[in-house]
Amino acid sequence: MHSNHASDSGMGSDADVAALAALVADAEAAADVVRAGQVREVRVLVAAGVLAEQQSAGASERVKAREMALIAAELAGVFVATDRTLQRRIDEARDLVDNYPLTMAAWEAGRIVRGHVRVIQDVGCVIPAGDRAEFERLAIEKCERDAPNRVRDALQMVAERVHPRSFTERHEEVAAGRCVSVKPGPDGMSDLIATLPTVIADGIVDRLTRQAREIINARPARDAAGVPDERADANGRAPDAETTLDVGSSFIDDGRSIDQVRADVFSDLLLAGTPTLDPTATGDGNGTLGAIRAHVQVAVSALTLMGQDEGPADLAGRSPIDAATARELAGNATSWDRLLTHPVTGTVLECDAYRPTAAMIRLLRARDRHCRFPGCRQPAIRCELDHTIAASDGGKTHVCNLADLCKRHHDVKHHTRWHVVQLAGGTLVWTSPTGRVYREDAPPPLVTFTIPEPHGTAEPPPDVPPPFWRASPPFRRAAPGYERTRNAAGKRPFRGD
């Protein structure tokens, strides 16, 4: 249970808040200047490419390459980069202007930022030229609603729907190239690289992470228990430092990071079949590490499950997966959920668990998909549930008062001046310490099935929320309905539990 009231440390006075507000306003103005400079840079690079083409018109490919290299070398001194880097940037700029005109226009208008442009180019390169305009239109709509680091998954699903070839067909082709390789590195280290289907790779990392956390969580218990009896010598004395190192210092003074523990468990599992050092084991018995299994969260349409559609499923927090893998996962699952979504917005409205286990948690994971703090995309399966209105303030343990927050942003909500209100449909409205408002709509599932409305009867689209990165400018203005959420004591009842 958390304290009702956020700590005022670090932003304790109104003067501090006002100073931060002024700083944020300056940052916004600077961001506009940076965007204008970035757009102008792209135009300059495009002009350089066009000039190289004009100067070498009708010449051989060798002459064309030389002209481009000369111009790139000249610009490299201005941009303080190598000529090869400049030539690559010229190619990227021309690709953007020539093949993504809608994206370029949206960027110039300030509707999206440079990060969005990069993602659109990265994802859209697989789309045939004839289908790219439709991809751009849908991609820009999604980018206007979210931060660059959270749109890649959605844009990949858009690309799969627009692409003329099925995802399953293309996945089967590239899966034939799965392999394991070793890249030697310095100082006796190497990179072990495995090229695997995404769902397999994600499951491996999830299991390693769970086992590593089990090892790390066992440290306090070992510290409290002291030296195990079976490690004492015949006279009852504890082993000295040298003996401790010989027996295995992983259990004593274990200061390994989670990345280091993951790497050690990975090596143990592949070389020995099981973790050789299990701090959860007692006596001669087995510990809990071997029983830990990988968890992945996948959304798949009913038509795909029935084999009537080969559209990709969504691996939450990662990328699309092929329909065959999704059906195999569904067939092996001990429990799964049916999601009822809104036909217009796609928001999760209801979740039926066929073998109910913690149904509320399962519904919220399906609704939220990731941490609901602005810009964060930590998968919901690794988040904590937070009471928007604290239980001590009368908040109920209900899906309308719960949301997934990662550990970092759970702490931010409870120990800083960030405030949040939950509206209908799981929409969260966050207010920063300076009064800037950020709207977080519940992310619709990337895999949905809806029946189109008859012509002329479709409902009007919902109000489009402001872009994620452009908060409402008035200082300390709250979201609509903010004042109505105050309780009788005058407190803001949304500071969490």
N, C-alpha and C positions, 0 to 999 in steps of 0.2 A: 504494500500500500504506500503510495507516495503522498507527500505533503500536498495540501490543497493549494498552497500559494507558492508561486514561483519565486526563486531567489532573486533579489535585486542586485546581486553582485555583478560588477562589470557594467552596469547601465542603471546606476542608482538614482540619478537626479534628472529633472526635466532638462537641465542644461546639457547633460550628456546625450539625452535623446535628441534634442534639437541639433546638436553638433553632428550626430550620426545622420539625421535627416538631410542636413545640408550636404554632407559627404555623399549620400546616396544620389541627391539631385545632380551634384557635380559628376558622379560616375555615369549617370544616365546621359548627360550631355556629352561626356567623353566617349561613351559607346556610340552615339550618333556620329561623332566625328570619325571614329575608327571605322565604322561601317562605310561611310562615304569614301574614306581613303582606300579601303579594301576594294570597293567597287571600281574606283578610278584605276587602281593597280591592275585589276583584271582587264579593263578596257585598254590600258597601255600594252599589256602583254599580248592581247588579241591583235592590236595594231602592229606589233612587232612581227607576229606570225604572218599577217597579211602582207607586210612590206617584204618579208623574205620570199614569199610566193611571187609577188609582182616582179622582183628583181631577177628571179630565176625562171620566169615564165618561158615555157618551151624548151628549157634546158634539160639535161639528163638528171637522173636521180642523184648522181654523185655531186653535180653542181648545186642542186637544190639543198642537199644536206650541208654543203659547205657554206652556202649563203645563210642558212639558219644558224649554223655554228658561229659564224662571224657576228651576227646580230646578238645572239645569246651571250657571246663573250663580252660584247660591248656593254650590254645591260648588267652583266654579272658584277661589274665594278660598282655600279650604282646600288644594286641590291645587296652587295657584300655576300655573294654566294658564288658557287662554281658555275661555269657555263653549262655543264650538264644539268645542274639543278634548275637553272633558268630555262633551259630548253624543255624540261619536263613541265615546269609551271606554265610555259607558253602553250604547250599541248593541252594541259588541264583547262586553262582559261578558254581556249578555242572550243574545247568540248562543251564547256558550260554554256557559252554564248550561242554556239551553233545548234546544239542538241537539247538544251534545256532552257528555252527562251522564257517560259512561264516562271521557272524558278528564278532566273536572273531578274525578271521584272518584280517578283515578290520580294526579293532581297533588296533591290534598289528602293522599293517603297517602304521598307522597314517592317514588313509583315513577318519575315523570318530573319534568322541571323546566319553568320558564316558556317557555324556548326551544322545547321540544318542543310545548307547547300552541299556540304561535304557528304552527308549521309545520303541525300537524294542522288548525288552522282555515283556514290559507291554502290548503292542498291540498284539504281536504275540502269546500270551498264549492261545488265543481262536482258533488258527489255528490247525487243526489236523496234526499230525506228518508227514503224507505223503505229505502234501501241504506246509510244512513250508519252504523248500528250495527255492521254487519259491517266497514265501513271502519275505524271506531274500534278495534274489537277487534284487527284485524291491525296497525293503525298503532301502537297502544300496545305490542304485542309487539316491534316493531322498535325503537321509541324506548327501551325498557328496555335494549337491548343496545348503544346507540351514542349519540354526542354529537349535540346538536341540529343542528350544522352539517353532519352527514354523513347525516342521515336523509331529507332532502327528496327525493333521487332515488328511494330505495326507496319512500317514501310515494306519490310520483307514479305509480310502476308499480302499486302497490296500488290507487290510485284508478282507474287505467285498467282494471284487471281487474274492479273492482266496478261501474264505470259501465255502464249499460244500452246506451249508444250506443258504437259502435266508435271507436277513436282515429283511424283513417284517415278516417272520415266527418267527424269534427269538425275534423281538420287541414285537409281540403280546403276547408271553409267559411272558417276563419280565414286560410288562406294567400291567399285572394282579396284580403285587405287589405294585402298586402305593399306597401311604399312606401319612398321616401327623402324626407326633409325636412330643412330647415335652420332651426335656432333661433338667431337672432342673440344674441350675448352682449356683455359690456362690453369696452372697450379693444381693439376691432378683432378679437375672436375670436368664433367661432360653434361650435355643436354640429351636426355632420352626423349625422343619425339615420337608420339603415336598419332597417326592420322586415322580417326575413327568416326563412325556415325555420331552425331551430336548427342543423342539421347544416351548412348553408351558412355561417352566422355563425361557428360554431366553427372551421370550416376556414379562413375568412379570418383570424381571430385567430391560429390556429396558424401559417399561412404568414408572416404579418407578424412573429410572434415569432421564427421560425427565421431569417428574413432579418435581423432586427435583431441577433440574437445573432451571426450571421456577420460583420456589420459591426463589432460590439464586439470580437469575438475577433480581428479583423484589426488592431486598434490596436497590440498589442505588436509585430507584425511590421513595421508601418510605422515605429514608434518606433525599432526596432533598425536598420532599413535607412536611416534618415535621410531626407533630401530626395531624391525620385526624380530620376534623371538628366534626364528629359524636362522637368523643371521648372526646370532651370538655364538661365541666359541664354547668349548666344552666347560670352561670355568664360569660361563655366564657373562663374560665381558663382551661389550660391543666391539666390532671390528674397527681397527684404526683406519686412517685415511688411505694408506696404501692398499689395505685389504679391500676397502670399499671400492676403490677404483678397479681392482681386479675382478670383483664380483659383478660389477656393472653399475656405474654411477648414474644411470638413467633414472633410478628411483630416488636418489639422494641429491639434493641441491639441483634439481632439474629446472634449469632456466631456459629451456628451449622455447622458441616462438612457435606459433601454430603452424607456420610454413615449414619449419624444421621438423616438427613432429609429423606432419603430413608426409614429408619426404622419407622419414625413417620408417613409418608404417608402410608406405608404398613399397620400399625395398624389402621389408620383412615379408609382406604378403606374396611378393613375386618369387623371392628366393626360398622362403620356408613354408609358404602356404598359409601361415597364420602369424600374427604379431608375436615375435619371440620374447619380448619383454612386455608383459601385461600387468600394469600396476593395479588393475582391478581384481586380479587373481588373489585368492587366499589359500595358503597352505599348498596342497597338491591339486586343488580344484581349478577349474577353468574360470577365467574372468568373463566379463561381458563384452569385450571387444569383438570376439568372433561372431557374436549374435547380431551385431549391428549390420543392417542392410541399407542399401541406397534408397533414397526417396527422390522421386521426380514428380513434378506437377504438370500434367498434360491436359489440354482442352481439345476435344475432338467432337465433330458434329455427329448427330445420329445417323445421317446418311452415309458418312464415312464408315461408321461402325458396321452398318449393314452391308457394306460393299457396293453401295449404289453411287458413291462419289469417291474420286481419287484425290480430292483436294487435301492440302497439307493440314496437319494438326499443329497446335501451338504448344511448344515447350516453354512454360512460363519463365520469364527472365532470360531466355536464351534466343531461340530462333525456331523457324518451322521444322517439322519432322515429317517424314513420308507417311502415307496412309497405312501401309502395311505394318510399319513399326508401331503406329498408334493402336491398330487393331490387336497386335500381339500383346502390347502392354495392358490394354483393356481386358483381354482374355485371361491374363495372369493376375490381375488385381484382385485382392481380397475384398475390396469395397470401392465403389465409385459413386459419383454424384450426377444427377440429371439437373441441368440448369434451365430455368425458365427466364428468357430475356425479353426486355421491352422491344416491340417490333420496330420502333423508330430509333431510339437512342442506343439500343443494345445493352443497356444496364441490366445486371443480374437482379432479378426480382425474387426468385425463389430457388431453393436447392433441396432436392429430394435425395436423401442417402438411402440406398437400398439395404445396406447393413449399417444402420446409424451408429456412428461413434463420434462423439464431440461434434454434433451436427452444426452447431453455431460457428465453431471455429472453421469448419470446412466451408460453410457458406461464405464467411468473411474472406477466407483465402481466395475463393473463387471470385468474389466481387472485387476485391482490392488488387489482387495479383502482385502488387509490390508495395513497398513502404509508401504511405500517403503524404509524406512531407514533400513540398514542392521540389521537383527535380530529382528525387531519389528513386532508384529502381531496384533496390535490394528486394529479392523475391519474397513474397509474403510467407513462404514456408520457413524463412529464416528470421521472421519479424516477431514482435511481441504485440499482444492485443492491448489497446489502450482505451479506457473509458473517456470519451470526449468530455462529458460532465462527470466529475468524480463521484464515486459511490457515496462518499461522505457528504457531498453536496446534494444528494438525492438522485444522482444519476443511476439509471437502471442498467442491469447487465442484459442488454438487448442489442440486436444488430443495428438498430437505429442510433445507438450510443456507443458503438465500438468501431475501431478502425485499426488496421495493422500499421505499426511504426517500427522501424529498425531501432536497435539499442541506442545508437547515436541520437536519432531524432526524437525518440521517446524521452531521453534525458533533456534535450533542448526544450521540449514542450513543458516539462515539469520544473525546470530550473532556470529558465530565462523568461523574458517578457514576450515571447511568442505566444499568441492565443489562437484558438481554433473553435469554430462553430460547425456543427454537422447539420446539413440541410437534408431535405427529402432526397431519396435515391442514393444516399451515401456520399453526396457532394460535401467536401470540406472547404471551408473558407478560412484561410489563415491570415492573421494580421501580424505584421512584423513589429519589432519594438519602435520603429519610426512611423507606424500607422499605415504602411503600404499593404494593400490587400491582394492576396493570391488565391485564385479559385482552383480547386482540385476536383474535377469531376471524376466519379468512379469510372475507371477504364473499362470500356465495353470489351467482352471477350473477342479475341481476334478470329475465333471460329464461331460462326452463327448460321442459323437457317431461319429465314423469314419468308412469309408469303406476301407478295406485292399487293398493294391495295388496288381495287378497281379504279379505272381512270376517273379523275375528278373527285375522288373521295378521300384522298390521302390527307393526313393531318399535317398542319403546317410544321416546319422544322422547329426544334427548340431554339431558344435564344442562344446565340453563339457566345461563349464566354470570352473574356479578353485573353489575348495571348499570355502564356505562362510567364514569359520573361518581362512583360510590360505591366507592372503592377499599377493600380489606380494611383494617380499622382497626389491627390490632396493629403496633406499631412494629418495622420491619426484619424483618417476617415475609416469607418468600419463597414463591413458588408451589410447589404440589405437585411433587415430583421435583427441586426445586432442588438439594438436597444431592447427589443422584446425578449431577449434571452437572459436578461438580468433577473436574478431571483428577488424574493421579497426583501432580503437583507441588503440588497444593492450590490451584491458580489457578482462577478462574472463567473457563472457556473460551468465554464468550459475548460478549466485549467487541468482537468484530468484527475486520475486517482493516484 
